[in-house]
Amino acid sequence: MNDLVGYLVVGIIAGWLAGKVWQGRGFGFFGNLGVGVIGAFIGGVIFSSIGIYPMGFLGSLVMAFAGAVVLLFVVGLLKGK
């Protein structure tokens, strides 16, 4: 349960950061938070599939941020932006 709450918190922060980086490609404040949570999951899958396991809060934040940016990039491609 602690891991789930941790992923949600890290995902929310990562979504907010990704929304700041990708000005104009986000989904608004709450949408970016959702993107961050989904991005945290995507980042976890990507990083673990290549054998990288982040350590601590900062490592998890970097992983979630990378996943959120990848998700925003893919959605931007699909939307044609």
Backbone atoms as SQL, in Angstrom:
CREATE TABLE atoms (id INTEGER PRIMARY KEY, chain TEXT, resi INTEGER, resn TEXT, atom TEXT, x REAL, y REAL, z REAL);
INSERT INTO atoms VALUES
  (1, 'A', 1, 'MET', 'N', 0.820, -1.195, 0.000),
  (2, 'A', 1, 'MET', 'CA', 0.000, 0.000, 0.000),
  (3, 'A', 1, 'MET', 'C', 0.864, 1.258, 0.000),
  (4, 'A', 2, 'ASN', 'N', 1.964, 1.252, 0.764),
  (5, 'A', 2, 'ASN', 'CA', 2.862, 2.403, 0.785),
  (6, 'A', 2, 'ASN', 'C', 3.456, 2.661, -0.584),
  (7, 'A', 3, 'ASP', 'N', 3.775, 1.589, -1.318),
  (8, 'A', 3, 'ASP', 'CA', 4.330, 1.756, -2.657),
  (9, 'A', 3, 'ASP', 'C', 3.331, 2.434, -3.576),
  (10, 'A', 4, 'LEU', 'N', 2.059, 2.063, -3.476),
  (11, 'A', 4, 'LEU', 'CA', 1.027, 2.659, -4.318),
  (12, 'A', 4, 'LEU', 'C', 0.885, 4.146, -4.020),
  (13, 'A', 5, 'VAL', 'N', 0.833, 4.498, -2.761),
  (14, 'A', 5, 'VAL', 'CA', 0.730, 5.910, -2.373),
  (15, 'A', 5, 'VAL', 'C', 1.970, 6.667, -2.834),
  (16, 'A', 6, 'GLY', 'N', 3.126, 6.051, -2.689),
  (17, 'A', 6, 'GLY', 'CA', 4.365, 6.680, -3.149),
  (18, 'A', 6, 'GLY', 'C', 4.350, 6.935, -4.642),
  (19, 'A', 7, 'TYR', 'N', 3.891, 5.944, -5.427),
  (20, 'A', 7, 'TYR', 'CA', 3.804, 6.128, -6.871),
  (21, 'A', 7, 'TYR', 'C', 2.823, 7.238, -7.226),
  (22, 'A', 8, 'LEU', 'N', 1.714, 7.317, -6.511),
  (23, 'A', 8, 'LEU', 'CA', 0.742, 8.379, -6.784),
  (24, 'A', 8, 'LEU', 'C', 1.341, 9.752, -6.509),
  (25, 'A', 9, 'VAL', 'N', 2.014, 9.897, -5.386),
  (26, 'A', 9, 'VAL', 'CA', 2.619, 11.192, -5.039),
  (27, 'A', 9, 'VAL', 'C', 3.700, 11.564, -6.044),
  (28, 'A', 10, 'VAL', 'N', 4.585, 10.623, -6.340),
  (29, 'A', 10, 'VAL', 'CA', 5.656, 10.884, -7.304),
  (30, 'A', 10, 'VAL', 'C', 5.059, 11.165, -8.677),
  (31, 'A', 11, 'GLY', 'N', 4.035, 10.414, -9.062),
  (32, 'A', 11, 'GLY', 'CA', 3.387, 10.626, -10.354),
  (33, 'A', 11, 'GLY', 'C', 2.745, 11.993, -10.468),
  (34, 'A', 12, 'ILE', 'N', 2.110, 12.435, -9.397),
  (35, 'A', 12, 'ILE', 'CA', 1.481, 13.759, -9.406),
  (36, 'A', 12, 'ILE', 'C', 2.541, 14.849, -9.574),
  (37, 'A', 13, 'ILE', 'N', 3.629, 14.737, -8.842),
  (38, 'A', 13, 'ILE', 'CA', 4.712, 15.721, -8.971),
  (39, 'A', 13, 'ILE', 'C', 5.312, 15.671, -10.373),
  (40, 'A', 14, 'ALA', 'N', 5.533, 14.464, -10.890),
  (41, 'A', 14, 'ALA', 'CA', 6.110, 14.318, -12.232),
  (42, 'A', 14, 'ALA', 'C', 5.181, 14.884, -13.295),
  (43, 'A', 15, 'GLY', 'N', 3.891, 14.666, -13.156),
  (44, 'A', 15, 'GLY', 'CA', 2.934, 15.222, -14.116),
  (45, 'A', 15, 'GLY', 'C', 2.933, 16.735, -14.107),
  (46, 'A', 16, 'TRP', 'N', 3.026, 17.305, -12.930),
  (47, 'A', 16, 'TRP', 'CA', 3.087, 18.756, -12.824),
  (48, 'A', 16, 'TRP', 'C', 4.356, 19.277, -13.503),
  (49, 'A', 17, 'LEU', 'N', 5.503, 18.617, -13.237),
  (50, 'A', 17, 'LEU', 'CA', 6.763, 19.027, -13.867),
  (51, 'A', 17, 'LEU', 'C', 6.714, 18.862, -15.387),
  (52, 'A', 18, 'ALA', 'N', 6.174, 17.751, -15.856),
  (53, 'A', 18, 'ALA', 'CA', 6.081, 17.516, -17.299),
  (54, 'A', 18, 'ALA', 'C', 5.193, 18.559, -17.960),
  (55, 'A', 19, 'GLY', 'N', 4.117, 18.944, -17.291),
  (56, 'A', 19, 'GLY', 'CA', 3.247, 19.994, -17.820),
  (57, 'A', 19, 'GLY', 'C', 3.966, 21.324, -17.937),
  (58, 'A', 20, 'LYS', 'N', 4.872, 21.609, -17.006),
  (59, 'A', 20, 'LYS', 'CA', 5.658, 22.843, -17.068),
  (60, 'A', 20, 'LYS', 'C', 6.662, 22.798, -18.216),
  (61, 'A', 21, 'VAL', 'N', 7.261, 21.630, -18.451),
  (62, 'A', 21, 'VAL', 'CA', 8.251, 21.480, -19.517),
  (63, 'A', 21, 'VAL', 'C', 7.579, 21.527, -20.885),
  (64, 'A', 22, 'TRP', 'N', 6.449, 20.862, -21.030),
  (65, 'A', 22, 'TRP', 'CA', 5.757, 20.749, -22.321),
  (66, 'A', 22, 'TRP', 'C', 4.653, 21.793, -22.419),
  (67, 'A', 23, 'GLN', 'N', 4.993, 23.059, -22.307),
  (68, 'A', 23, 'GLN', 'CA', 4.006, 24.126, -22.412),
  (69, 'A', 23, 'GLN', 'C', 3.200, 23.976, -23.698),
  (70, 'A', 24, 'GLY', 'N', 1.882, 24.019, -23.581),
  (71, 'A', 24, 'GLY', 'CA', 1.017, 23.930, -24.753),
  (72, 'A', 24, 'GLY', 'C', 0.686, 22.514, -25.175),
  (73, 'A', 25, 'ARG', 'N', 1.354, 21.519, -24.594),
  (74, 'A', 25, 'ARG', 'CA', 1.063, 20.133, -24.965),
  (75, 'A', 25, 'ARG', 'C', 0.419, 19.361, -23.825),
  (76, 'A', 26, 'GLY', 'N', 0.178, 20.023, -22.748),
  (77, 'A', 26, 'GLY', 'CA', -0.396, 19.346, -21.599),
  (78, 'A', 26, 'GLY', 'C', -1.912, 19.285, -21.676),
  (79, 'A', 27, 'PHE', 'N', -2.511, 18.883, -20.570),
  (80, 'A', 27, 'PHE', 'CA', -3.956, 18.708, -20.507),
  (81, 'A', 27, 'PHE', 'C', -4.562, 19.510, -19.375),
  (82, 'A', 28, 'GLY', 'N', -3.926, 20.600, -18.999),
  (83, 'A', 28, 'GLY', 'CA', -4.383, 21.359, -17.853),
  (84, 'A', 28, 'GLY', 'C', -3.824, 20.759, -16.572),
  (85, 'A', 29, 'PHE', 'N', -4.067, 21.428, -15.480),
  (86, 'A', 29, 'PHE', 'CA', -3.470, 21.031, -14.206),
  (87, 'A', 29, 'PHE', 'C', -3.847, 19.605, -13.814),
  (88, 'A', 30, 'PHE', 'N', -5.144, 19.309, -13.748),
  (89, 'A', 30, 'PHE', 'CA', -5.571, 17.986, -13.297),
  (90, 'A', 30, 'PHE', 'C', -5.265, 16.910, -14.326),
  (91, 'A', 31, 'GLY', 'N', -5.355, 17.237, -15.600),
  (92, 'A', 31, 'GLY', 'CA', -4.993, 16.279, -16.642),
  (93, 'A', 31, 'GLY', 'C', -3.524, 15.911, -16.577),
  (94, 'A', 32, 'ASN', 'N', -2.677, 16.905, -16.342),
  (95, 'A', 32, 'ASN', 'CA', -1.241, 16.636, -16.217),
  (96, 'A', 32, 'ASN', 'C', -0.933, 15.775, -14.992),
  (97, 'A', 33, 'LEU', 'N', -1.700, 15.955, -13.931),
  (98, 'A', 33, 'LEU', 'CA', -1.503, 15.102, -12.761),
  (99, 'A', 33, 'LEU', 'C', -1.829, 13.652, -13.104),
  (100, 'A', 34, 'GLY', 'N', -2.906, 13.451, -13.858),
  (101, 'A', 34, 'GLY', 'CA', -3.250, 12.103, -14.316),
  (102, 'A', 34, 'GLY', 'C', -2.189, 11.535, -15.230),
  (103, 'A', 35, 'VAL', 'N', -1.679, 12.377, -16.123),
  (104, 'A', 35, 'VAL', 'CA', -0.597, 11.947, -17.015),
  (105, 'A', 35, 'VAL', 'C', 0.619, 11.540, -16.191),
  (106, 'A', 36, 'GLY', 'N', 0.888, 12.254, -15.128),
  (107, 'A', 36, 'GLY', 'CA', 2.021, 11.918, -14.271),
  (108, 'A', 36, 'GLY', 'C', 1.861, 10.570, -13.597),
  (109, 'A', 37, 'VAL', 'N', 0.651, 10.278, -13.129),
  (110, 'A', 37, 'VAL', 'CA', 0.406, 8.990, -12.483),
  (111, 'A', 37, 'VAL', 'C', 0.558, 7.861, -13.496),
  (112, 'A', 38, 'ILE', 'N', -0.025, 8.033, -14.683),
  (113, 'A', 38, 'ILE', 'CA', 0.122, 7.023, -15.741),
  (114, 'A', 38, 'ILE', 'C', 1.580, 6.956, -16.183),
  (115, 'A', 39, 'GLY', 'N', 2.221, 8.112, -16.279),
  (116, 'A', 39, 'GLY', 'CA', 3.634, 8.166, -16.660),
  (117, 'A', 39, 'GLY', 'C', 4.533, 7.463, -15.662),
  (118, 'A', 40, 'ALA', 'N', 4.184, 7.532, -14.378),
  (119, 'A', 40, 'ALA', 'CA', 4.966, 6.820, -13.362),
  (120, 'A', 40, 'ALA', 'C', 4.920, 5.321, -13.628),
  (121, 'A', 41, 'PHE', 'N', 3.751, 4.831, -13.995),
  (122, 'A', 41, 'PHE', 'CA', 3.625, 3.410, -14.327),
  (123, 'A', 41, 'PHE', 'C', 4.431, 3.082, -15.580),
  (124, 'A', 42, 'ILE', 'N', 4.286, 3.913, -16.626),
  (125, 'A', 42, 'ILE', 'CA', 5.024, 3.694, -17.880),
  (126, 'A', 42, 'ILE', 'C', 6.528, 3.752, -17.621),
  (127, 'A', 43, 'GLY', 'N', 6.965, 4.745, -16.858),
  (128, 'A', 43, 'GLY', 'CA', 8.385, 4.855, -16.526),
  (129, 'A', 43, 'GLY', 'C', 8.887, 3.631, -15.785),
  (130, 'A', 44, 'GLY', 'N', 8.075, 3.122, -14.866),
  (131, 'A', 44, 'GLY', 'CA', 8.458, 1.914, -14.137),
  (132, 'A', 44, 'GLY', 'C', 8.621, 0.721, -15.056),
  (133, 'A', 45, 'VAL', 'N', 7.705, 0.587, -16.012),
  (134, 'A', 45, 'VAL', 'CA', 7.786, -0.524, -16.968),
  (135, 'A', 45, 'VAL', 'C', 9.020, -0.376, -17.854),
  (136, 'A', 46, 'ILE', 'N', 9.239, 0.831, -18.377),
  (137, 'A', 46, 'ILE', 'CA', 10.380, 1.063, -19.275),
  (138, 'A', 46, 'ILE', 'C', 11.700, 0.835, -18.539),
  (139, 'A', 47, 'PHE', 'N', 11.839, 1.462, -17.380),
  (140, 'A', 47, 'PHE', 'CA', 13.103, 1.354, -16.648),
  (141, 'A', 47, 'PHE', 'C', 13.369, -0.078, -16.205),
  (142, 'A', 48, 'SER', 'N', 12.350, -0.772, -15.696),
  (143, 'A', 48, 'SER', 'CA', 12.586, -2.144, -15.231),
  (144, 'A', 48, 'SER', 'C', 12.856, -3.092, -16.391),
  (145, 'A', 49, 'SER', 'N', 12.291, -2.805, -17.570),
  (146, 'A', 49, 'SER', 'CA', 12.539, -3.679, -18.724),
  (147, 'A', 49, 'SER', 'C', 13.976, -3.571, -19.229),
  (148, 'A', 50, 'ILE', 'N', 14.645, -2.459, -18.934),
  (149, 'A', 50, 'ILE', 'CA', 16.049, -2.335, -19.338),
  (150, 'A', 50, 'ILE', 'C', 16.997, -2.543, -18.149),
  (151, 'A', 51, 'GLY', 'N', 16.426, -2.984, -17.025),
  (152, 'A', 51, 'GLY', 'CA', 17.250, -3.353, -15.882),
  (153, 'A', 51, 'GLY', 'C', 17.669, -2.215, -14.976),
  (154, 'A', 52, 'ILE', 'N', 16.960, -1.089, -15.030),
  (155, 'A', 52, 'ILE', 'CA', 17.281, 0.051, -14.168),
  (156, 'A', 52, 'ILE', 'C', 16.193, 0.166, -13.103),
  (157, 'A', 53, 'TYR', 'N', 16.606, 0.145, -11.856),
  (158, 'A', 53, 'TYR', 'CA', 15.673, 0.239, -10.743),
  (159, 'A', 53, 'TYR', 'C', 16.052, 1.450, -9.902),
  (160, 'A', 54, 'PRO', 'N', 15.233, 2.506, -9.939),
  (161, 'A', 54, 'PRO', 'CA', 15.581, 3.739, -9.236),
  (162, 'A', 54, 'PRO', 'C', 15.607, 3.537, -7.725),
  (163, 'A', 55, 'MET', 'N', 16.463, 4.290, -7.090),
  (164, 'A', 55, 'MET', 'CA', 16.593, 4.231, -5.640),
  (165, 'A', 55, 'MET', 'C', 16.099, 5.540, -5.037),
  (166, 'A', 56, 'GLY', 'N', 15.259, 5.468, -4.057),
  (167, 'A', 56, 'GLY', 'CA', 14.814, 6.628, -3.310),
  (168, 'A', 56, 'GLY', 'C', 13.818, 7.494, -4.059),
  (169, 'A', 57, 'PHE', 'N', 13.463, 8.586, -3.391),
  (170, 'A', 57, 'PHE', 'CA', 12.460, 9.496, -3.925),
  (171, 'A', 57, 'PHE', 'C', 12.920, 10.148, -5.221),
  (172, 'A', 58, 'LEU', 'N', 14.149, 10.642, -5.253),
  (173, 'A', 58, 'LEU', 'CA', 14.639, 11.340, -6.439),
  (174, 'A', 58, 'LEU', 'C', 14.703, 10.406, -7.646),
  (175, 'A', 59, 'GLY', 'N', 15.171, 9.191, -7.449),
  (176, 'A', 59, 'GLY', 'CA', 15.213, 8.225, -8.546),
  (177, 'A', 59, 'GLY', 'C', 13.825, 7.908, -9.069),
  (178, 'A', 60, 'SER', 'N', 12.873, 7.749, -8.159),
  (179, 'A', 60, 'SER', 'CA', 11.491, 7.489, -8.566),
  (180, 'A', 60, 'SER', 'C', 10.900, 8.683, -9.299),
  (181, 'A', 61, 'LEU', 'N', 11.237, 9.882, -8.850),
  (182, 'A', 61, 'LEU', 'CA', 10.738, 11.082, -9.510),
  (183, 'A', 61, 'LEU', 'C', 11.287, 11.192, -10.927),
  (184, 'A', 62, 'VAL', 'N', 12.561, 10.912, -11.113),
  (185, 'A', 62, 'VAL', 'CA', 13.161, 10.944, -12.451),
  (186, 'A', 62, 'VAL', 'C', 12.492, 9.916, -13.351),
  (187, 'A', 63, 'MET', 'N', 12.264, 8.713, -12.834),
  (188, 'A', 63, 'MET', 'CA', 11.619, 7.661, -13.605),
  (189, 'A', 63, 'MET', 'C', 10.195, 8.065, -13.994),
  (190, 'A', 64, 'ALA', 'N', 9.437, 8.590, -13.057),
  (191, 'A', 64, 'ALA', 'CA', 8.063, 8.998, -13.334),
  (192, 'A', 64, 'ALA', 'C', 8.024, 10.171, -14.302),
  (193, 'A', 65, 'PHE', 'N', 8.939, 11.119, -14.138),
  (194, 'A', 65, 'PHE', 'CA', 9.013, 12.263, -15.044),
  (195, 'A', 65, 'PHE', 'C', 9.313, 11.798, -16.466),
  (196, 'A', 66, 'ALA', 'N', 10.256, 10.875, -16.609),
  (197, 'A', 66, 'ALA', 'CA', 10.584, 10.342, -17.939),
  (198, 'A', 66, 'ALA', 'C', 9.370, 9.662, -18.553),
  (199, 'A', 67, 'GLY', 'N', 8.652, 8.885, -17.772),
  (200, 'A', 67, 'GLY', 'CA', 7.444, 8.230, -18.277),
  (201, 'A', 67, 'GLY', 'C', 6.375, 9.227, -18.670),
  (202, 'A', 68, 'ALA', 'N', 6.200, 10.291, -17.882),
  (203, 'A', 68, 'ALA', 'CA', 5.204, 11.314, -18.196),
  (204, 'A', 68, 'ALA', 'C', 5.575, 12.066, -19.467),
  (205, 'A', 69, 'VAL', 'N', 6.849, 12.373, -19.649),
  (206, 'A', 69, 'VAL', 'CA', 7.295, 13.061, -20.864),
  (207, 'A', 69, 'VAL', 'C', 7.088, 12.167, -22.082),
  (208, 'A', 70, 'VAL', 'N', 7.409, 10.877, -21.948),
  (209, 'A', 70, 'VAL', 'CA', 7.177, 9.937, -23.053),
  (210, 'A', 70, 'VAL', 'C', 5.693, 9.897, -23.393),
  (211, 'A', 71, 'LEU', 'N', 4.843, 9.820, -22.377),
  (212, 'A', 71, 'LEU', 'CA', 3.400, 9.784, -22.613),
  (213, 'A', 71, 'LEU', 'C', 2.914, 11.062, -23.286),
  (214, 'A', 72, 'LEU', 'N', 3.357, 12.224, -22.820),
  (215, 'A', 72, 'LEU', 'CA', 2.959, 13.484, -23.452),
  (216, 'A', 72, 'LEU', 'C', 3.449, 13.561, -24.891),
  (217, 'A', 73, 'PHE', 'N', 4.642, 13.058, -25.158),
  (218, 'A', 73, 'PHE', 'CA', 5.186, 13.052, -26.513),
  (219, 'A', 73, 'PHE', 'C', 4.335, 12.180, -27.432),
  (220, 'A', 74, 'VAL', 'N', 3.999, 10.981, -26.983),
  (221, 'A', 74, 'VAL', 'CA', 3.193, 10.066, -27.799),
  (222, 'A', 74, 'VAL', 'C', 1.799, 10.635, -28.034),
  (223, 'A', 75, 'VAL', 'N', 1.185, 11.178, -26.997),
  (224, 'A', 75, 'VAL', 'CA', -0.144, 11.771, -27.154),
  (225, 'A', 75, 'VAL', 'C', -0.072, 12.969, -28.090),
  (226, 'A', 76, 'GLY', 'N', 0.988, 13.765, -27.989),
  (227, 'A', 76, 'GLY', 'CA', 1.171, 14.893, -28.903),
  (228, 'A', 76, 'GLY', 'C', 1.291, 14.439, -30.344),
  (229, 'A', 77, 'LEU', 'N', 1.991, 13.334, -30.579),
  (230, 'A', 77, 'LEU', 'CA', 2.095, 12.789, -31.937),
  (231, 'A', 77, 'LEU', 'C', 0.738, 12.330, -32.448),
  (232, 'A', 78, 'LEU', 'N', -0.021, 11.677, -31.588),
  (233, 'A', 78, 'LEU', 'CA', -1.334, 11.185, -31.991),
  (234, 'A', 78, 'LEU', 'C', -2.317, 12.319, -32.252),
  (235, 'A', 79, 'LYS', 'N', -2.187, 13.402, -31.496),
  (236, 'A', 79, 'LYS', 'CA', -3.063, 14.556, -31.681),
  (237, 'A', 79, 'LYS', 'C', -2.604, 15.453, -32.819),
  (238, 'A', 80, 'GLY', 'N', -1.389, 15.234, -33.309),
  (239, 'A', 80, 'GLY', 'CA', -0.874, 16.042, -34.411),
  (240, 'A', 80, 'GLY', 'C', -0.318, 17.376, -33.989),
  (241, 'A', 81, 'LYS', 'N', 0.088, 17.523, -32.743),
  (242, 'A', 81, 'LYS', 'CA', 0.673, 18.783, -32.265),
  (243, 'A', 81, 'LYS', 'C', 2.163, 18.702, -32.303);
